[in-house]
């Protein structure tokens, strides 16, 4: 039979173990980083792949940003993603060659071009949205609604402090179809 001293000793030993683990992981912040990495891995494991709708993360982020920024100059898209325009050029070239993205003249500056999705690009992003939503549901459905709101606020705080723009200027809704398009999300589209 354990005495109160034995229980206290075990609790103190557990506390010391936790302190040792935190020191090994860089303290409280290292422990938080480890858990965030674990959540990211969980999202990846839930999806069962490293791609969304056949797109690498970088290609998905580029198309996602163009969807929500609307036709925009490559420099503006690059800044929003935290890249230099020169870094994006090969990816833009490839997506354009695949018929997912197009360059169009900027109506305010005839020397500049804007990036815009093609109808095929919108169609692919609709599939990507559905896959992403399914992955997120699998991971975050274990949280109560109030916990999801709290997590969202905490993540916004972290991202805001890091200088990232909240993707709420990027709606979580499915991408709309191109103006006058007949793709998914447009009236009469399917």
C-alpha positions as CSV (number, residue, x, y, z in Angstrom):
1,X,0.0,0.0,0.0
2,X,1.3,3.4,-1.0
3,X,1.7,6.1,1.6
4,X,1.1,9.8,1.0
5,X,4.8,10.3,0.9
6,X,5.2,7.7,-1.8
7,X,2.5,9.4,-3.9
8,X,4.1,12.8,-3.3
9,X,7.5,11.4,-4.3
10,X,6.1,9.9,-7.5
11,X,4.4,13.3,-8.3
12,X,7.7,15.1,-7.7
13,X,9.5,12.6,-9.8
14,X,7.0,13.1,-12.6
15,X,7.4,16.9,-12.3
16,X,11.2,16.5,-12.5
17,X,10.7,14.3,-15.6
18,X,8.5,16.9,-17.2
19,X,11.1,19.6,-16.4
20,X,13.8,17.4,-17.9
21,X,11.7,16.8,-21.1
22,X,11.1,20.6,-21.4
23,X,14.8,21.4,-21.0
24,X,15.6,18.8,-23.6
25,X,13.1,20.3,-26.0
26,X,14.0,23.9,-25.4
27,X,11.6,24.6,-22.6
28,X,8.0,25.7,-22.9
29,X,8.4,27.2,-26.4
30,X,10.3,24.1,-27.7
31,X,7.5,21.9,-26.4
32,X,4.9,24.0,-28.1
33,X,6.9,23.8,-31.4
34,X,7.1,20.1,-31.0
35,X,3.4,19.8,-30.6
36,X,2.7,22.1,-33.5
37,X,5.0,20.0,-35.7
38,X,3.1,16.9,-34.5
39,X,-0.2,18.5,-35.6
40,X,1.2,19.3,-39.0
41,X,2.4,15.7,-39.3
42,X,-1.1,14.5,-38.2
43,X,-2.7,16.6,-41.0
44,X,-0.3,15.1,-43.5
45,X,-0.8,11.6,-42.2
46,X,-4.6,12.1,-42.3
47,X,-4.4,13.1,-46.0
48,X,-2.2,10.1,-46.7
49,X,-0.2,12.1,-49.2
50,X,1.9,15.2,-49.5
51,X,-0.3,16.8,-52.2
52,X,-3.7,18.3,-52.4
53,X,-5.6,17.4,-55.7
54,X,-2.3,16.4,-57.2
55,X,-0.6,19.8,-56.3
56,X,2.5,20.2,-54.2
57,X,2.0,22.5,-51.2
58,X,3.9,25.3,-53.0
59,X,1.8,25.0,-56.2
60,X,-1.4,24.8,-54.1
61,X,-0.4,27.9,-52.1
62,X,0.3,29.8,-55.3
63,X,-3.0,28.9,-56.9
64,X,-4.9,29.5,-53.6
65,X,-3.4,32.9,-53.3
66,X,-4.3,33.8,-56.9
67,X,-7.9,32.6,-56.4
68,X,-8.4,34.8,-53.3
69,X,-6.3,37.8,-54.4
70,X,-8.0,37.8,-57.8
71,X,-5.9,38.7,-60.9
72,X,-2.8,40.3,-59.4
73,X,0.7,41.1,-60.4
74,X,3.3,38.4,-59.7
75,X,5.2,40.7,-57.3
76,X,2.1,41.2,-55.2
77,X,1.5,37.4,-55.1
78,X,5.1,36.8,-54.3
79,X,5.1,39.2,-51.4
80,X,1.9,37.7,-50.0
81,X,3.6,34.2,-50.2
82,X,6.9,35.5,-48.8
83,X,8.9,34.7,-52.0
84,X,10.7,36.8,-54.6
85,X,9.0,37.1,-58.0
86,X,12.0,35.4,-59.6
87,X,11.4,32.4,-57.3
88,X,7.8,32.1,-58.5
89,X,8.6,32.4,-62.3
90,X,9.4,28.7,-62.9
91,X,6.3,27.6,-61.0
92,X,4.1,30.2,-62.8
93,X,5.6,29.0,-66.2
94,X,4.8,25.4,-65.4
95,X,1.2,26.1,-64.2
96,X,0.7,28.2,-67.3
97,X,1.9,25.4,-69.5
98,X,-0.5,23.0,-67.8
99,X,-3.4,25.4,-68.5
100,X,-4.1,26.2,-64.9
101,X,-2.8,29.8,-64.7
102,X,-2.6,32.6,-67.3
103,X,-0.8,35.9,-67.5
104,X,-3.0,38.8,-68.6
105,X,-2.3,42.4,-69.2
106,X,-2.6,44.7,-66.2
107,X,-5.2,47.3,-67.2
108,X,-3.5,50.0,-65.1
109,X,0.0,49.5,-66.5
110,X,0.5,48.1,-70.0
111,X,4.1,47.0,-69.1
112,X,2.9,44.7,-66.3
113,X,1.1,41.4,-66.3
114,X,-1.3,39.9,-63.8
115,X,-1.8,36.3,-62.9
116,X,-5.2,34.7,-63.1
117,X,-6.6,31.2,-63.0
118,X,-8.0,29.6,-66.1
119,X,-11.3,27.7,-65.9
120,X,-9.3,24.5,-65.5
121,X,-7.4,26.1,-62.7
122,X,-10.7,27.0,-60.9
123,X,-12.0,23.4,-61.4
124,X,-8.8,22.0,-59.9
125,X,-9.0,24.4,-57.0
126,X,-12.6,23.3,-56.3
127,X,-11.3,19.7,-56.0
128,X,-8.4,20.9,-53.8
129,X,-10.8,22.8,-51.6
130,X,-13.0,19.7,-51.1
131,X,-9.9,17.5,-50.3
132,X,-8.5,20.2,-47.9
133,X,-11.9,20.4,-46.1
134,X,-12.0,16.6,-45.7
135,X,-8.5,16.5,-44.3
136,X,-9.3,19.4,-41.8
137,X,-12.5,17.8,-40.7
138,X,-10.7,14.5,-40.0
139,X,-8.1,16.4,-37.8
140,X,-10.2,19.1,-36.1
141,X,-13.5,17.3,-35.6
142,X,-12.3,16.0,-32.2
143,X,-12.4,19.6,-30.9
144,X,-15.6,21.2,-29.6
145,X,-16.8,24.2,-31.6
146,X,-15.6,26.6,-28.8
147,X,-12.2,24.9,-28.9
148,X,-11.9,25.4,-32.6
149,X,-12.7,29.1,-32.2
150,X,-10.1,29.4,-29.6
151,X,-7.5,27.5,-31.7
152,X,-8.3,29.8,-34.7
153,X,-7.8,32.9,-32.5
154,X,-4.5,31.6,-31.2
155,X,-3.2,30.7,-34.6
156,X,-4.3,34.2,-35.9
157,X,-2.3,35.8,-33.0
158,X,0.8,33.7,-33.8
159,X,0.6,34.4,-37.6
160,X,-0.1,38.1,-37.0
161,X,2.9,38.4,-34.7
162,X,5.0,36.7,-37.4
163,X,3.8,39.2,-40.0
164,X,1.6,36.8,-42.0
165,X,-1.6,38.0,-43.4
166,X,-4.6,36.1,-42.1
167,X,-6.1,34.1,-44.8
168,X,-9.5,35.5,-43.9
169,X,-8.8,38.2,-46.4
170,X,-8.8,34.8,-48.0
171,X,-12.2,33.2,-47.4
172,X,-12.4,29.6,-46.3
173,X,-15.2,29.1,-48.8
174,X,-14.7,27.2,-52.1
175,X,-13.2,29.3,-54.9
176,X,-15.8,30.9,-57.0
177,X,-15.7,30.4,-60.8
178,X,-14.1,32.9,-63.1
179,X,-16.2,35.8,-64.2
180,X,-18.7,34.6,-66.8
181,X,-17.5,31.0,-66.3
182,X,-19.6,27.9,-66.1
183,X,-17.4,25.9,-63.8
184,X,-18.3,24.5,-60.4
185,X,-19.6,27.3,-58.1
186,X,-21.1,29.4,-60.9
187,X,-24.8,29.6,-61.6
188,X,-25.6,26.6,-63.8
189,X,-22.2,25.1,-63.2
190,X,-21.8,21.7,-61.8
